[in-house]
Amino acid sequence: MKTSHHCKLLLLSSIVSSSAFAAGFQINPTASSVARAMGGNGIIGEDIGDMFFNPASLSLFSGEEVFQAGGTYLSVENQFVDQGSFNTINLGGGPVSLPLLGTNRASDDSGVPIGLFYTRAAPWNEEVQLGLSITSPWGLSTTYDPDWLGRYHTISSELMVVDINLAASWKVSDSLLLGAGISGQIADATLEQAIPDVASNSDLLARIEGDDNALGFNAGLIWSPTAELKLGLSYRSKVSHDLEGDRTISAQGMEINKVGALAPLTVPESLHLSMHYSPAGQRWSVAAGIRQTNWSRFEELRVNYADGSSPTVSPQLWEDSYTSGLSFDYRLSSNSKVIGSIGYDESPVPSARLRSAQVPEFDRRVLGFGYEMENPLDLCDGCKFYFGYHRVFAKERDIANTNELNAAFSSTLNGYYEKSTVDVFSGHFSITF
């Protein structure tokens, strides 16, 4: 049984991170970006992971080599409240609407870990620095109960995008730094959903798996008009994937159909502007940042089938969105400081009609906290520990999404997701040789 929802299966399995870190399916891939809510990331020079946001930041660090590793852990649950969801069946005698039966429990992403790794090699020379990062800046996972009301929209979604970025920075002068990098991405996606078998009055299970490798680039600059002020501008390119894999349909664990599938996934480009002000002789500093992400590329989602059947298309009509943050530092001692932040992250989904169960998108209001300590517990000279935390606050958001699985069957999910909070914990350990 073929379904028009298949055009969503690969791409939207990546969008589940919408309820976790940032708009769409972005993830903040450093402990400092979690703590700062994007307020000044890529420009401060406290974290070698700033190279992800602005490769020019490599020239802000002293020492020969830097190694940094850590991870992020999140806890989030979305609770759905039904307001008259229904199925529509048309077997030739006209459409008939029936109540949609199932549980109200919604997605649970609790306990999802994400790793990160950064290193800066020994300086190429006095002006040029090299760096390598391995992160997962896109994707996450969402799991619903198999018998929930929206099972004909999704049951589970997963995507992992591993980004391997080789970057270099050039110190043009004491006031101007330039940087650039090349990213190789490995994308792997899986989604499961129920499909009704009208003849047997039971559900089948459709599973899509796909993967791809692709390249992108990034560039940035940091300008210091004074010794106390730094301004940064950076750009990350889009990365276009063609996720190739299979669609498998099974009944009670037995495979009954398998066909090759190909779906496009475009990781959109972004432009990031940041500022850091650190007055001489003071314990405090302030930083700010704003990022535009070109989500308007998502006009539709499409999947093509290897058996030559017609491709299926689902309109998305996403809009460009902005993420902004403001962070404050206060140095407690010569080797420790605390960070506080506020942020706002705009959803790219323009309406309840376009909001899907895979993407219970919302505008995010963020409060963040961080703590940095050099040489913790006298472990070693050059060691540093960084802890970041933020809480995301989500308002109620309506959903009125119809999924047409075929000419005879469609499922409409009407309701709203309750107010919720998301807790994100992140930390890393770094050492400078």
Disulfide bonds with the S-S distance in Angstrom:
Cys380-Cys383 1.42
